[in-house]
Amino acid sequence: MVEFDFSGTVIEWRGPAPYHFIALPDWVADQIAVVARAVTYGWGMIPVEVTIGRTTWTTSLYPKQGGYLLPVKDAVRSAEGLAAAAAVEVTLRVRGL
């Protein structure tokens, strides 16, 4: 399994409903791009397992302008006390390898 540890900032996207994401650092996005074809299940989505604090969950990365966004579920934000602009430490594992 390919694993990355990095720091990020929670960003809020206000659409019809607010969503929260963490933009992957370029160096992580570049490494994921190398394995993307082997694991994507369509539209460039990459299945991952993520840990922030004591919370681990599965989700998929969204491709965005040559990089990737990591969606942060409301349940995770609540459990970890995260709000928009919060700095976080992330462990991300690419699934399917």
Gaussian input, Z-matrix of N, CA and C with variables (Angstrom, degrees):
# hf/3-21g

backbone

0 1
 N
 C     1     B1
 C     2     B2     1     A1
 N     3     B3     2     A2     1     D1
 C     4     B4     3     A3     2     D2
 C     5     B5     4     A4     3     D3
 N     6     B6     5     A5     4     D4
 C     7     B7     6     A6     5     D5
 C     8     B8     7     A7     6     D6
 N     9     B9     8     A8     7     D7
 C    10    B10     9     A9     8     D8
 C    11    B11    10    A10     9     D9
 N    12    B12    11    A11    10    D10
 C    13    B13    12    A12    11    D11
 C    14    B14    13    A13    12    D12
 N    15    B15    14    A14    13    D13
 C    16    B16    15    A15    14    D14
 C    17    B17    16    A16    15    D15
 N    18    B18    17    A17    16    D16
 C    19    B19    18    A18    17    D17
 C    20    B20    19    A19    18    D18
 N    21    B21    20    A20    19    D19
 C    22    B22    21    A21    20    D20
 C    23    B23    22    A22    21    D21
 N    24    B24    23    A23    22    D22
 C    25    B25    24    A24    23    D23
 C    26    B26    25    A25    24    D24
 N    27    B27    26    A26    25    D25
 C    28    B28    27    A27    26    D26
 C    29    B29    28    A28    27    D27
 N    30    B30    29    A29    28    D28
 C    31    B31    30    A30    29    D29
 C    32    B32    31    A31    30    D30
 N    33    B33    32    A32    31    D31
 C    34    B34    33    A33    32    D32
 C    35    B35    34    A34    33    D33
 N    36    B36    35    A35    34    D34
 C    37    B37    36    A36    35    D35
 C    38    B38    37    A37    36    D36
 N    39    B39    38    A38    37    D37
 C    40    B40    39    A39    38    D38
 C    41    B41    40    A40    39    D39
 N    42    B42    41    A41    40    D40
 C    43    B43    42    A42    41    D41
 C    44    B44    43    A43    42    D42
 N    45    B45    44    A44    43    D43
 C    46    B46    45    A45    44    D44
 C    47    B47    46    A46    45    D45
 N    48    B48    47    A47    46    D46
 C    49    B49    48    A48    47    D47
 C    50    B50    49    A49    48    D48
 N    51    B51    50    A50    49    D49
 C    52    B52    51    A51    50    D50
 C    53    B53    52    A52    51    D51
 N    54    B54    53    A53    52    D52
 C    55    B55    54    A54    53    D53
 C    56    B56    55    A55    54    D54
 N    57    B57    56    A56    55    D55
 C    58    B58    57    A57    56    D56
 C    59    B59    58    A58    57    D57
 N    60    B60    59    A59    58    D58
 C    61    B61    60    A60    59    D59
 C    62    B62    61    A61    60    D60
 N    63    B63    62    A62    61    D61
 C    64    B64    63    A63    62    D62
 C    65    B65    64    A64    63    D63
 N    66    B66    65    A65    64    D64
 C    67    B67    66    A66    65    D65
 C    68    B68    67    A67    66    D66
 N    69    B69    68    A68    67    D67
 C    70    B70    69    A69    68    D68
 C    71    B71    70    A70    69    D69
 N    72    B72    71    A71    70    D70
 C    73    B73    72    A72    71    D71
 C    74    B74    73    A73    72    D72
 N    75    B75    74    A74    73    D73
 C    76    B76    75    A75    74    D74
 C    77    B77    76    A76    75    D75
 N    78    B78    77    A77    76    D76
 C    79    B79    78    A78    77    D77
 C    80    B80    79    A79    78    D78
 N    81    B81    80    A80    79    D79
 C    82    B82    81    A81    80    D80
 C    83    B83    82    A82    81    D81
 N    84    B84    83    A83    82    D82
 C    85    B85    84    A84    83    D83
 C    86    B86    85    A85    84    D84
 N    87    B87    86    A86    85    D85
 C    88    B88    87    A87    86    D86
 C    89    B89    88    A88    87    D87
 N    90    B90    89    A89    88    D88
 C    91    B91    90    A90    89    D89
 C    92    B92    91    A91    90    D90
 N    93    B93    92    A92    91    D91
 C    94    B94    93    A93    92    D92
 C    95    B95    94    A94    93    D93
 N    96    B96    95    A95    94    D94
 C    97    B97    96    A96    95    D95
 C    98    B98    97    A97    96    D96
 N    99    B99    98    A98    97    D97
 C   100   B100    99    A99    98    D98
 C   101   B101   100   A100    99    D99
 N   102   B102   101   A101   100   D100
 C   103   B103   102   A102   101   D101
 C   104   B104   103   A103   102   D102
 N   105   B105   104   A104   103   D103
 C   106   B106   105   A105   104   D104
 C   107   B107   106   A106   105   D105
 N   108   B108   107   A107   106   D106
 C   109   B109   108   A108   107   D107
 C   110   B110   109   A109   108   D108
 N   111   B111   110   A110   109   D109
 C   112   B112   111   A111   110   D110
 C   113   B113   112   A112   111   D111
 N   114   B114   113   A113   112   D112
 C   115   B115   114   A114   113   D113
 C   116   B116   115   A115   114   D114
 N   117   B117   116   A116   115   D115
 C   118   B118   117   A117   116   D116
 C   119   B119   118   A118   117   D117
 N   120   B120   119   A119   118   D118
 C   121   B121   120   A120   119   D119
 C   122   B122   121   A121   120   D120
 N   123   B123   122   A122   121   D121
 C   124   B124   123   A123   122   D122
 C   125   B125   124   A124   123   D123
 N   126   B126   125   A125   124   D124
 C   127   B127   126   A126   125   D125
 C   128   B128   127   A127   126   D126
 N   129   B129   128   A128   127   D127
 C   130   B130   129   A129   128   D128
 C   131   B131   130   A130   129   D129
 N   132   B132   131   A131   130   D130
 C   133   B133   132   A132   131   D131
 C   134   B134   133   A133   132   D132
 N   135   B135   134   A134   133   D133
 C   136   B136   135   A135   134   D134
 C   137   B137   136   A136   135   D135
 N   138   B138   137   A137   136   D136
 C   139   B139   138   A138   137   D137
 C   140   B140   139   A139   138   D138
 N   141   B141   140   A140   139   D139
 C   142   B142   141   A141   140   D140
 C   143   B143   142   A142   141   D141
 N   144   B144   143   A143   142   D142
 C   145   B145   144   A144   143   D143
 C   146   B146   145   A145   144   D144
 N   147   B147   146   A146   145   D145
 C   148   B148   147   A147   146   D146
 C   149   B149   148   A148   147   D147
 N   150   B150   149   A149   148   D148
 C   151   B151   150   A150   149   D149
 C   152   B152   151   A151   150   D150
 N   153   B153   152   A152   151   D151
 C   154   B154   153   A153   152   D152
 C   155   B155   154   A154   153   D153
 N   156   B156   155   A155   154   D154
 C   157   B157   156   A156   155   D155
 C   158   B158   157   A157   156   D156
 N   159   B159   158   A158   157   D157
 C   160   B160   159   A159   158   D158
 C   161   B161   160   A160   159   D159
 N   162   B162   161   A161   160   D160
 C   163   B163   162   A162   161   D161
 C   164   B164   163   A163   162   D162
 N   165   B165   164   A164   163   D163
 C   166   B166   165   A165   164   D164
 C   167   B167   166   A166   165   D165
 N   168   B168   167   A167   166   D166
 C   169   B169   168   A168   167   D167
 C   170   B170   169   A169   168   D168
 N   171   B171   170   A170   169   D169
 C   172   B172   171   A171   170   D170
 C   173   B173   172   A172   171   D171
 N   174   B174   173   A173   172   D172
 C   175   B175   174   A174   173   D173
 C   176   B176   175   A175   174   D174
 N   177   B177   176   A176   175   D175
 C   178   B178   177   A177   176   D176
 C   179   B179   178   A178   177   D177
 N   180   B180   179   A179   178   D178
 C   181   B181   180   A180   179   D179
 C   182   B182   181   A181   180   D180
 N   183   B183   182   A182   181   D181
 C   184   B184   183   A183   182   D182
 C   185   B185   184   A184   183   D183
 N   186   B186   185   A185   184   D184
 C   187   B187   186   A186   185   D185
 C   188   B188   187   A187   186   D186
 N   189   B189   188   A188   187   D187
 C   190   B190   189   A189   188   D188
 C   191   B191   190   A190   189   D189
 N   192   B192   191   A191   190   D190
 C   193   B193   192   A192   191   D191
 C   194   B194   193   A193   192   D192
 N   195   B195   194   A194   193   D193
 C   196   B196   195   A195   194   D194
 C   197   B197   196   A196   195   D195
 N   198   B198   197   A197   196   D196
 C   199   B199   198   A198   197   D197
 C   200   B200   199   A199   198   D198
 N   201   B201   200   A200   199   D199
 C   202   B202   201   A201   200   D200
 C   203   B203   202   A202   201   D201
 N   204   B204   203   A203   202   D202
 C   205   B205   204   A204   203   D203
 C   206   B206   205   A205   204   D204
 N   207   B207   206   A206   205   D205
 C   208   B208   207   A207   206   D206
 C   209   B209   208   A208   207   D207
 N   210   B210   209   A209   208   D208
 C   211   B211   210   A210   209   D209
 C   212   B212   211   A211   210   D210
 N   213   B213   212   A212   211   D211
 C   214   B214   213   A213   212   D212
 C   215   B215   214   A214   213   D213
 N   216   B216   215   A215   214   D214
 C   217   B217   216   A216   215   D215
 C   218   B218   217   A217   216   D216
 N   219   B219   218   A218   217   D217
 C   220   B220   219   A219   218   D218
 C   221   B221   220   A220   219   D219
 N   222   B222   221   A221   220   D220
 C   223   B223   222   A222   221   D221
 C   224   B224   223   A223   222   D222
 N   225   B225   224   A224   223   D223
 C   226   B226   225   A225   224   D224
 C   227   B227   226   A226   225   D225
 N   228   B228   227   A227   226   D226
 C   229   B229   228   A228   227   D227
 C   230   B230   229   A229   228   D228
 N   231   B231   230   A230   229   D229
 C   232   B232   231   A231   230   D230
 C   233   B233   232   A232   231   D231
 N   234   B234   233   A233   232   D232
 C   235   B235   234   A234   233   D233
 C   236   B236   235   A235   234   D234
 N   237   B237   236   A236   235   D235
 C   238   B238   237   A237   236   D236
 C   239   B239   238   A238   237   D237
 N   240   B240   239   A239   238   D238
 C   241   B241   240   A240   239   D239
 C   242   B242   241   A241   240   D240
 N   243   B243   242   A242   241   D241
 C   244   B244   243   A243   242   D242
 C   245   B245   244   A244   243   D243
 N   246   B246   245   A245   244   D244
 C   247   B247   246   A246   245   D245
 C   248   B248   247   A247   246   D246
 N   249   B249   248   A248   247   D247
 C   250   B250   249   A249   248   D248
 C   251   B251   250   A250   249   D249
 N   252   B252   251   A251   250   D250
 C   253   B253   252   A252   251   D251
 C   254   B254   253   A253   252   D252
 N   255   B255   254   A254   253   D253
 C   256   B256   255   A255   254   D254
 C   257   B257   256   A256   255   D255
 N   258   B258   257   A257   256   D256
 C   259   B259   258   A258   257   D257
 C   260   B260   259   A259   258   D258
 N   261   B261   260   A260   259   D259
 C   262   B262   261   A261   260   D260
 C   263   B263   262   A262   261   D261
 N   264   B264   263   A263   262   D262
 C   265   B265   264   A264   263   D263
 C   266   B266   265   A265   264   D264
 N   267   B267   266   A266   265   D265
 C   268   B268   267   A267   266   D266
 C   269   B269   268   A268   267   D267
 N   270   B270   269   A269   268   D268
 C   271   B271   270   A270   269   D269
 C   272   B272   271   A271   270   D270
 N   273   B273   272   A272   271   D271
 C   274   B274   273   A273   272   D272
 C   275   B275   274   A274   273   D273
 N   276   B276   275   A275   274   D274
 C   277   B277   276   A276   275   D275
 C   278   B278   277   A277   276   D276
 N   279   B279   278   A278   277   D277
 C   280   B280   279   A279   278   D278
 C   281   B281   280   A280   279   D279
 N   282   B282   281   A281   280   D280
 C   283   B283   282   A282   281   D281
 C   284   B284   283   A283   282   D282
 N   285   B285   284   A284   283   D283
 C   286   B286   285   A285   284   D284
 C   287   B287   286   A286   285   D285
 N   288   B288   287   A287   286   D286
 C   289   B289   288   A288   287   D287
 C   290   B290   289   A289   288   D288

   B1=1.4514
   B2=1.5336
   B3=1.3153
   B4=1.4537
   B5=1.5322
   B6=1.3354
   B7=1.4652
   B8=1.5233
   B9=1.3446
   B10=1.4563
   B11=1.5126
   B12=1.3119
   B13=1.4657
   B14=1.5219
   B15=1.3322
   B16=1.4605
   B17=1.5270
   B18=1.3233
   B19=1.4616
   B20=1.5194
   B21=1.3084
   B22=1.4618
   B23=1.5133
   B24=1.3151
   B25=1.4585
   B26=1.5252
   B27=1.3170
   B28=1.4606
   B29=1.5212
   B30=1.3477
   B31=1.4609
   B32=1.5218
   B33=1.3147
   B34=1.4585
   B35=1.5189
   B36=1.3231
   B37=1.4578
   B38=1.5144
   B39=1.3240
   B40=1.4589
   B41=1.5115
   B42=1.3065
   B43=1.4589
   B44=1.5144
   B45=1.3258
   B46=1.4573
   B47=1.5332
   B48=1.3312
   B49=1.4675
   B50=1.5276
   B51=1.3126
   B52=1.4732
   B53=1.5302
   B54=1.3097
   B55=1.4579
   B56=1.5155
   B57=1.3207
   B58=1.4515
   B59=1.5265
   B60=1.3117
   B61=1.4562
   B62=1.5234
   B63=1.3186
   B64=1.4605
   B65=1.5220
   B66=1.3240
   B67=1.4632
   B68=1.5221
   B69=1.3290
   B70=1.4600
   B71=1.5234
   B72=1.3303
   B73=1.4664
   B74=1.5305
   B75=1.3170
   B76=1.4636
   B77=1.5196
   B78=1.3272
   B79=1.4658
   B80=1.5246
   B81=1.3337
   B82=1.4638
   B83=1.5256
   B84=1.3284
   B85=1.4692
   B86=1.5312
   B87=1.3220
   B88=1.4652
   B89=1.5244
   B90=1.3257
   B91=1.4649
   B92=1.5274
   B93=1.3234
   B94=1.4648
   B95=1.5230
   B96=1.3163
   B97=1.4668
   B98=1.5248
   B99=1.3170
   B100=1.4668
   B101=1.5356
   B102=1.3269
   B103=1.4711
   B104=1.5262
   B105=1.3130
   B106=1.4660
   B107=1.5230
   B108=1.3166
   B109=1.4705
   B110=1.5236
   B111=1.3163
   B112=1.4637
   B113=1.5212
   B114=1.3434
   B115=1.4723
   B116=1.5237
   B117=1.3276
   B118=1.4580
   B119=1.5235
   B120=1.3030
   B121=1.4616
   B122=1.5287
   B123=1.3100
   B124=1.4546
   B125=1.5059
   B126=1.3218
   B127=1.4639
   B128=1.5222
   B129=1.3240
   B130=1.4578
   B131=1.5164
   B132=1.3298
   B133=1.4656
   B134=1.5310
   B135=1.3322
   B136=1.4640
   B137=1.5327
   B138=1.3416
   B139=1.4634
   B140=1.5288
   B141=1.3309
   B142=1.4615
   B143=1.5211
   B144=1.3248
   B145=1.4594
   B146=1.5197
   B147=1.3254
   B148=1.4662
   B149=1.5211
   B150=1.3193
   B151=1.4589
   B152=1.5225
   B153=1.3189
   B154=1.4642
   B155=1.5205
   B156=1.3092
   B157=1.4678
   B158=1.5116
   B159=1.3316
   B160=1.4676
   B161=1.5245
   B162=1.3254
   B163=1.4656
   B164=1.5252
   B165=1.3272
   B166=1.4633
   B167=1.5237
   B168=1.3420
   B169=1.4540
   B170=1.5214
   B171=1.3329
   B172=1.4646
   B173=1.5237
   B174=1.3251
   B175=1.4534
   B176=1.5260
   B177=1.2992
   B178=1.4615
   B179=1.5106
   B180=1.3204
   B181=1.4591
   B182=1.5172
   B183=1.3207
   B184=1.4571
   B185=1.5226
   B186=1.3248
   B187=1.4662
   B188=1.5281
   B189=1.3252
   B190=1.4666
   B191=1.5210
   B192=1.3088
   B193=1.4620
   B194=1.5330
   B195=1.3269
   B196=1.4544
   B197=1.5130
   B198=1.3161
   B199=1.4604
   B200=1.5150
   B201=1.3172
   B202=1.4609
   B203=1.5160
   B204=1.3416
   B205=1.4546
   B206=1.5171
   B207=1.3188
   B208=1.4560
   B209=1.5242
   B210=1.3444
   B211=1.4673
   B212=1.5273
   B213=1.3321
   B214=1.4591
   B215=1.5240
   B216=1.3214
   B217=1.4646
   B218=1.5248
   B219=1.3322
   B220=1.4608
   B221=1.5282
   B222=1.3336
   B223=1.4689
   B224=1.5319
   B225=1.3181
   B226=1.4708
   B227=1.5228
   B228=1.3244
   B229=1.4680
   B230=1.5245
   B231=1.3231
   B232=1.4680
   B233=1.5173
   B234=1.3252
   B235=1.4702
   B236=1.5201
   B237=1.3349
   B238=1.4600
   B239=1.5300
   B240=1.3400
   B241=1.4623
   B242=1.5138
   B243=1.3328
   B244=1.4660
   B245=1.5262
   B246=1.3090
   B247=1.4599
   B248=1.5239
   B249=1.3175
   B250=1.4668
   B251=1.5259
   B252=1.3127
   B253=1.4650
   B254=1.5323
   B255=1.3416
   B256=1.4610
   B257=1.5281
   B258=1.3203
   B259=1.4657
   B260=1.5192
   B261=1.3401
   B262=1.4532
   B263=1.5227
   B264=1.3272
   B265=1.4607
   B266=1.5145
   B267=1.3190
   B268=1.4653
   B269=1.5228
   B270=1.3294
   B271=1.4644
   B272=1.5149
   B273=1.3134
   B274=1.4602
   B275=1.5245
   B276=1.3347
   B277=1.4573
   B278=1.5295
   B279=1.3306
   B280=1.4531
   B281=1.5206
   B282=1.3299
   B283=1.4697
   B284=1.5254
   B285=1.3082
   B286=1.4491
   B287=1.5102
   B288=1.3040
   B289=1.4728
   B290=1.5103
   A1=108.41
   A2=117.01
   A3=122.30
   A4=108.07
   A5=116.74
   A6=121.37
   A7=110.43
   A8=115.22
   A9=122.32
   A10=109.47
   A11=116.98
   A12=123.49
   A13=106.74
   A14=116.36
   A15=119.98
   A16=110.28
   A17=115.30
   A18=122.77
   A19=108.67
   A20=116.36
   A21=120.50
   A22=111.06
   A23=115.01
   A24=122.11
   A25=108.93
   A26=116.47
   A27=121.08
   A28=108.18
   A29=115.24
   A30=120.55
   A31=108.60
   A32=115.86
   A33=121.29
   A34=109.35
   A35=115.84
   A36=122.01
   A37=106.63
   A38=115.45
   A39=119.80
   A40=109.31
   A41=114.44
   A42=120.92
   A43=106.85
   A44=116.86
   A45=118.81
   A46=111.06
   A47=115.87
   A48=122.03
   A49=105.87
   A50=117.51
   A51=117.71
   A52=111.32
   A53=115.57
   A54=123.27
   A55=107.58
   A56=115.86
   A57=121.04
   A58=109.39
   A59=115.28
   A60=122.19
   A61=109.66
   A62=114.62
   A63=122.65
   A64=105.54
   A65=116.62
   A66=120.75
   A67=108.36
   A68=117.03
   A69=120.12
   A70=109.52
   A71=117.22
   A72=119.42
   A73=109.85
   A74=116.49
   A75=120.88
   A76=112.43
   A77=117.49
   A78=119.48
   A79=111.45
   A80=117.78
   A81=121.00
   A82=109.59
   A83=116.73
   A84=121.08
   A85=110.57
   A86=116.92
   A87=120.46
   A88=111.37
   A89=117.08
   A90=120.77
   A91=111.48
   A92=117.41
   A93=120.98
   A94=110.28
   A95=117.04
   A96=120.54
   A97=111.28
   A98=117.61
   A99=121.92
   A100=110.95
   A101=117.37
   A102=121.25
   A103=112.86
   A104=117.77
   A105=121.71
   A106=113.66
   A107=117.51
   A108=120.04
   A109=112.19
   A110=117.30
   A111=121.11
   A112=112.48
   A113=117.79
   A114=119.25
   A115=114.68
   A116=119.10
   A117=119.49
   A118=111.02
   A119=116.01
   A120=120.11
   A121=110.85
   A122=116.85
   A123=121.46
   A124=111.59
   A125=116.44
   A126=124.04
   A127=112.93
   A128=117.51
   A129=120.76
   A130=114.62
   A131=117.26
   A132=121.25
   A133=109.10
   A134=116.43
   A135=122.48
   A136=108.54
   A137=118.43
   A138=120.46
   A139=111.49
   A140=115.93
   A141=121.09
   A142=111.11
   A143=114.18
   A144=122.76
   A145=105.33
   A146=116.54
   A147=121.50
   A148=110.07
   A149=115.62
   A150=120.98
   A151=108.44
   A152=114.77
   A153=123.16
   A154=105.83
   A155=116.18
   A156=119.73
   A157=109.99
   A158=116.29
   A159=121.41
   A160=112.39
   A161=117.09
   A162=121.32
   A163=110.88
   A164=115.43
   A165=122.42
   A166=107.86
   A167=116.35
   A168=120.98
   A169=110.15
   A170=115.56
   A171=120.47
   A172=108.67
   A173=114.60
   A174=121.81
   A175=107.08
   A176=117.02
   A177=121.65
   A178=109.87
   A179=115.67
   A180=121.33
   A181=109.55
   A182=116.59
   A183=123.50
   A184=108.26
   A185=117.83
   A186=118.70
   A187=109.63
   A188=116.96
   A189=120.88
   A190=109.37
   A191=117.84
   A192=124.94
   A193=112.98
   A194=115.96
   A195=120.82
   A196=114.86
   A197=117.92
   A198=122.75
   A199=109.89
   A200=116.03
   A201=120.97
   A202=109.97
   A203=115.19
   A204=122.39
   A205=108.84
   A206=115.58
   A207=123.21
   A208=108.25
   A209=118.69
   A210=119.48
   A211=110.32
   A212=115.90
   A213=121.69
   A214=107.66
   A215=115.77
   A216=122.11
   A217=111.06
   A218=115.38
   A219=120.53
   A220=111.58
   A221=116.68
   A222=119.91
   A223=110.87
   A224=116.64
   A225=120.76
   A226=109.85
   A227=116.31
   A228=119.51
   A229=110.31
   A230=117.69
   A231=121.23
   A232=111.29
   A233=116.86
   A234=121.17
   A235=112.10
   A236=116.59
   A237=120.84
   A238=113.21
   A239=117.28
   A240=120.69
   A241=113.35
   A242=117.29
   A243=121.67
   A244=111.45
   A245=115.77
   A246=122.69
   A247=107.99
   A248=116.18
   A249=120.24
   A250=108.53
   A251=116.49
   A252=126.22
   A253=113.11
   A254=117.71
   A255=119.78
   A256=110.24
   A257=115.83
   A258=121.38
   A259=108.04
   A260=117.15
   A261=121.04
   A262=111.14
   A263=115.33
   A264=123.27
   A265=106.90
   A266=116.06
   A267=121.96
   A268=110.27
   A269=115.63
   A270=121.84
   A271=105.78
   A272=116.16
   A273=122.33
   A274=108.77
   A275=115.87
   A276=121.86
   A277=108.41
   A278=116.67
   A279=121.26
   A280=108.03
   A281=116.62
   A282=121.31
   A283=109.53
   A284=115.60
   A285=120.68
   A286=114.77
   A287=117.44
   A288=119.99
   A289=109.74
   D1=135.40
   D2=178.32
   D3=-85.58
   D4=128.04
   D5=-175.53
   D6=-129.51
   D7=142.95
   D8=179.23
   D9=-133.90
   D10=141.33
   D11=170.98
   D12=-116.28
   D13=129.74
   D14=-179.55
   D15=-156.18
   D16=165.70
   D17=175.35
   D18=-101.78
   D19=148.03
   D20=178.10
   D21=-153.20
   D22=177.52
   D23=179.54
   D24=-125.63
   D25=134.41
   D26=177.88
   D27=-72.28
   D28=126.94
   D29=176.77
   D30=-116.55
   D31=148.07
   D32=-179.51
   D33=-108.43
   D34=130.82
   D35=173.13
   D36=-110.85
   D37=120.33
   D38=-177.87
   D39=-99.71
   D40=101.65
   D41=174.79
   D42=-111.24
   D43=-144.47
   D44=174.60
   D45=-58.45
   D46=-30.36
   D47=173.15
   D48=-137.21
   D49=146.01
   D50=-179.52
   D51=-70.78
   D52=139.69
   D53=174.50
   D54=-125.16
   D55=152.97
   D56=179.91
   D57=-124.21
   D58=138.89
   D59=-175.80
   D60=-138.62
   D61=164.88
   D62=166.74
   D63=-126.16
   D64=125.20
   D65=176.44
   D66=-76.59
   D67=129.11
   D68=178.32
   D69=-70.96
   D70=140.77
   D71=174.37
   D72=-59.57
   D73=152.24
   D74=-177.98
   D75=-54.73
   D76=-40.57
   D77=-176.93
   D78=-64.93
   D79=-33.35
   D80=177.16
   D81=-73.25
   D82=-45.55
   D83=179.29
   D84=-58.51
   D85=-40.37
   D86=179.21
   D87=-62.62
   D88=-41.23
   D89=179.57
   D90=-69.74
   D91=-37.68
   D92=178.35
   D93=-67.43
   D94=-36.56
   D95=178.83
   D96=-58.82
   D97=-30.02
   D98=179.98
   D99=-64.90
   D100=-36.27
   D101=-176.95
   D102=-103.66
   D103=-0.27
   D104=-172.80
   D105=-55.04
   D106=-45.43
   D107=-177.27
   D108=-62.05
   D109=-29.40
   D110=-177.83
   D111=-77.30
   D112=-19.88
   D113=-173.30
   D114=-123.43
   D115=-15.13
   D116=-176.57
   D117=-64.55
   D118=146.74
   D119=178.11
   D120=-114.60
   D121=14.02
   D122=176.81
   D123=132.87
   D124=148.88
   D125=178.95
   D126=56.41
   D127=17.10
   D128=179.10
   D129=80.71
   D130=7.06
   D131=-179.81
   D132=-69.63
   D133=138.07
   D134=-177.72
   D135=-118.82
   D136=118.13
   D137=179.23
   D138=-72.18
   D139=132.83
   D140=-178.00
   D141=-140.53
   D142=160.91
   D143=168.25
   D144=-115.67
   D145=135.09
   D146=-172.27
   D147=-128.12
   D148=142.72
   D149=172.01
   D150=-126.97
   D151=127.47
   D152=170.03
   D153=-129.00
   D154=121.23
   D155=-176.85
   D156=62.06
   D157=-125.85
   D158=179.83
   D159=-98.55
   D160=7.21
   D161=-175.40
   D162=-106.90
   D163=128.05
   D164=176.49
   D165=-122.32
   D166=136.57
   D167=178.86
   D168=-151.40
   D169=167.07
   D170=175.90
   D171=-108.50
   D172=146.23
   D173=179.60
   D174=-161.89
   D175=-167.52
   D176=176.64
   D177=-135.34
   D178=142.11
   D179=176.57
   D180=-76.40
   D181=142.30
   D182=175.60
   D183=-98.89
   D184=127.77
   D185=174.41
   D186=-71.01
   D187=137.31
   D188=-178.56
   D189=-151.44
   D190=112.96
   D191=174.08
   D192=48.05
   D193=50.55
   D194=177.95
   D195=81.14
   D196=-1.69
   D197=177.74
   D198=-126.00
   D199=-157.89
   D200=179.60
   D201=-140.74
   D202=147.68
   D203=172.66
   D204=-111.65
   D205=136.57
   D206=176.98
   D207=-100.59
   D208=113.42
   D209=177.70
   D210=-72.25
   D211=139.19
   D212=179.03
   D213=-115.22
   D214=111.10
   D215=-176.39
   D216=-63.55
   D217=150.66
   D218=177.73
   D219=-57.58
   D220=-38.75
   D221=179.99
   D222=-62.09
   D223=-36.80
   D224=177.92
   D225=-69.40
   D226=-46.07
   D227=179.87
   D228=-59.64
   D229=-41.93
   D230=178.89
   D231=-65.29
   D232=-47.03
   D233=-177.81
   D234=-62.49
   D235=-34.70
   D236=-175.93
   D237=-101.40
   D238=0.54
   D239=178.90
   D240=66.05
   D241=39.71
   D242=-176.49
   D243=-98.65
   D244=140.25
   D245=174.06
   D246=-127.95
   D247=171.07
   D248=176.57
   D249=-55.38
   D250=140.73
   D251=179.27
   D252=79.27
   D253=2.75
   D254=177.29
   D255=-70.72
   D256=137.73
   D257=173.94
   D258=-85.56
   D259=134.83
   D260=-176.62
   D261=-136.31
   D262=154.95
   D263=170.79
   D264=-102.37
   D265=129.81
   D266=-173.81
   D267=-123.33
   D268=137.18
   D269=165.86
   D270=-113.46
   D271=124.18
   D272=-175.68
   D273=-125.07
   D274=128.58
   D275=178.98
   D276=-119.96
   D277=127.12
   D278=177.69
   D279=-78.45
   D280=126.27
   D281=-179.40
   D282=-90.30
   D283=155.88
   D284=174.02
   D285=93.44
   D286=4.78
   D287=178.03
   D288=-102.89

